[in-house]
Amino acid sequence: MSAPDPRTTTATGADVRVRFCPSPTGLPHVGLVRTALFNWAYARHNGGKLVFRIEDTDAARDSEESYRQLLDALRWLRIDWDEGVEVGGPHAPYRQSLRHDIYREVLDKLLAAGLVYESFSTAEEIDARNEAAGRAKQLGYDNYDRDLTDEQKAAFRAEGRQPALRLRVPDEDLTYVDLIRGEVTFPAGSFPDFVIVRPNGIPLYTFVNPVDDALMGITHVLRGEDLMPSTARQLSLYRALIDAGVTTFIPRFGHMPLVLGDGTKKLSKRDPRADLFLQREKGMIPEGLLNYLALLGWSIGPDRDVFSLEEFVAAFDIEAVNPNPARFDQKKAESINGDHIRMLAPEDFAERIVPYLAEAGLVDEMPTDGQRALLTEAAPLIQERLPLLGDAAGLLGFLFSNEIEYAEDALSGLPANAAEVLTACIAALEDVPDDAFAAAAIQGALSAKLVDELGLKPRVAYGPPRVAITGRRVSPPLFESMELLGKPESLRRLSALVEKLG
C-alpha cells in the first residue's frame, strides 16, 4: 500500500488558504453556496484566507450576468473573501479567461521537463489499437504517444495533425488522506495519461484548476464529492508541477457530501429548492439560510439545529463533516429561518419586510412617515409567527389597505351565526370610548359580550371578527390589530361583513 506524498501541505492556522472557484453559468444554487460557506467558515475558523476565483474559460456557457449574480449572492449572504475578483490580491488576475499567458508559461516548464508530451492519436486510432490488443474500448487511451520520436511527430504534422498535450501519469499507486473520507488510494494503471490541452491549444479544466490552485498557494481544496474522481488526476498533475518547480507542495483535499433532492438523486439545479434567489424572494434571510446550509453535512452538536454564524465559525471543523449525502428539507429550512426571524431586533425585522410589502403595493419603496409608523407598531405582531419574510404582506396587508379581500377559506369557515356574532361585536365596541380604544379594552368588551353574556367559546366568538378585520382565518393578534385600525375603521369592517353575509 502506498503512502500519501510527503510533500502534502501541513499548513494550519493563518497559513490555511482555501478557494471558491465557480463557473459563471446559470443562477447560483444552494449546493454552490454550501461549498462557499464551508470554505469561508474553514478560513475564518483558522484565521486563514479565502480566495474567490472565477473559472470562465467556457465561452459558450459563461456569462457576465451569471458572474454578477454570483457577486450578488455572496454579498447578500455576507460571505466575504480576502483575495479575488473585485478585491484584487497578489495573484491577480482572478478570472481564468485572463490567465492564458500564465498557463502557457507553466506548460512550457512541464514540456521542458518531459512531464507533458505531444499526443497525435485520434479517437478512432485509440479504439482500433484497443480492439487489436483485446482491450475494452472504455479503457480509453493506451499511452501510445509517450515515446514518439521527432521523426514520427514531424510525419504527423506533415499530415496536418495538431497534437493534444497529455500529462505523463506516474506508474504507481496514488494515495491521499481525504479530510472528510479518510485514506483513498488510486491504483497504478487505473487511469491513462490524460489530455490537459486540446489540439486547438485550449487548456482543459483538469489543467487550469490545479495550476491556479498551485500558483495561488491553495493549501486545502474543499469541494463536492462529485469531483472526487478527478482527484487522482490532480495528484498526478501536482507531482509534475512540483518536479517542474511551479510549486512546492500538494494541497489537502476534502470532498463534501452531495445535497440530495427527492429520493437518492442529487438536488437538481432546476429544483425550486435549489434556486438561491427564489429562496430570497420567498423571504429566507441570510442568517436562516446559512444556518440551514451549514447543517447539510455538519452538526454543531446533538439536539441543536439553530445557531448564529459566529457560533458556526467558532465550532466548524472540516474533518467533522459527515461524508453521507444530506437531503434538502424545505420545511426544516423555513422553520430554522423562522427561528432566526424571531431573533432579529424589532426595528431590524420591520426594515427587512419593507421590500416585500412594497412589492405587494402596500407601502412605498421608501415608506412615508405614516406607513413607517404603522409598520413599526404592526411588525412585532407578526414577528413571532413568521417563517418567511414573504409572508408579511399576506398578514399585514389588511392594515395598509381599506379594501378587504376575504380569503375563500375564511368565509367558508364562518359559523352559521356569524352575522349575529358580528352584530354583538359592534354593540360591544360602540360602548368603548374612542380615547380608550386599546387592545386590553377591546378584549374586555368582546369577552364580556361574546363569552360571558352569549356563552360562546373563544374559537367561535373571535373567528367572525377576525375575518371581518383581516379577511383571513389566520392573522396577527385580533385585539392589537383593531387598536391599530382604530375604532371607526374597525366598526366599518365589522358592519361590512354583516352586510356581505346578508
Secondary structure as GFF3:
##gff-version 3
##sequence-region A 1 502
A	DSSP	three_ten_helix	13	15	.	.	.	ID=ss1
A	DSSP	beta_strand	17	20	.	.	.	ID=ss2
A	DSSP	alpha_helix	30	46	.	.	.	ID=ss3
A	DSSP	beta_strand	49	52	.	.	.	ID=ss4
A	DSSP	alpha_helix	64	77	.	.	.	ID=ss5
A	DSSP	beta_strand	83	84	.	.	.	ID=ss6
A	DSSP	three_ten_helix	96	98	.	.	.	ID=ss7
A	DSSP	alpha_helix	100	112	.	.	.	ID=ss8
A	DSSP	beta_strand	116	119	.	.	.	ID=ss9
A	DSSP	alpha_helix	123	132	.	.	.	ID=ss10
A	DSSP	three_ten_helix	137	139	.	.	.	ID=ss11
A	DSSP	three_ten_helix	144	147	.	.	.	ID=ss12
A	DSSP	alpha_helix	150	158	.	.	.	ID=ss13
A	DSSP	beta_strand	164	167	.	.	.	ID=ss14
A	DSSP	beta_strand	174	178	.	.	.	ID=ss15
A	DSSP	beta_strand	182	186	.	.	.	ID=ss16
A	DSSP	beta_strand	195	197	.	.	.	ID=ss17
A	DSSP	alpha_helix	205	215	.	.	.	ID=ss18
A	DSSP	beta_strand	220	224	.	.	.	ID=ss19
A	DSSP	three_ten_helix	225	230	.	.	.	ID=ss20
A	DSSP	alpha_helix	231	243	.	.	.	ID=ss21
A	DSSP	beta_strand	252	256	.	.	.	ID=ss22
A	DSSP	beta_strand	259	260	.	.	.	ID=ss23
A	DSSP	three_ten_helix	272	274	.	.	.	ID=ss24
A	DSSP	alpha_helix	276	282	.	.	.	ID=ss25
A	DSSP	alpha_helix	286	294	.	.	.	ID=ss26
A	DSSP	alpha_helix	309	315	.	.	.	ID=ss27
A	DSSP	three_ten_helix	318	320	.	.	.	ID=ss28
A	DSSP	beta_strand	326	327	.	.	.	ID=ss29
A	DSSP	alpha_helix	330	343	.	.	.	ID=ss30
A	DSSP	alpha_helix	346	359	.	.	.	ID=ss31
A	DSSP	alpha_helix	369	383	.	.	.	ID=ss32
A	DSSP	three_ten_helix	389	391	.	.	.	ID=ss33
A	DSSP	alpha_helix	392	396	.	.	.	ID=ss34
A	DSSP	three_ten_helix	397	399	.	.	.	ID=ss35
A	DSSP	alpha_helix	408	412	.	.	.	ID=ss36
A	DSSP	alpha_helix	418	430	.	.	.	ID=ss37
A	DSSP	three_ten_helix	434	436	.	.	.	ID=ss38
A	DSSP	alpha_helix	439	446	.	.	.	ID=ss39
A	DSSP	pi_helix	447	453	.	.	.	ID=ss40
A	DSSP	alpha_helix	458	470	.	.	.	ID=ss41
A	DSSP	alpha_helix	478	485	.	.	.	ID=ss42
A	DSSP	alpha_helix	487	501	.	.	.	ID=ss43
###
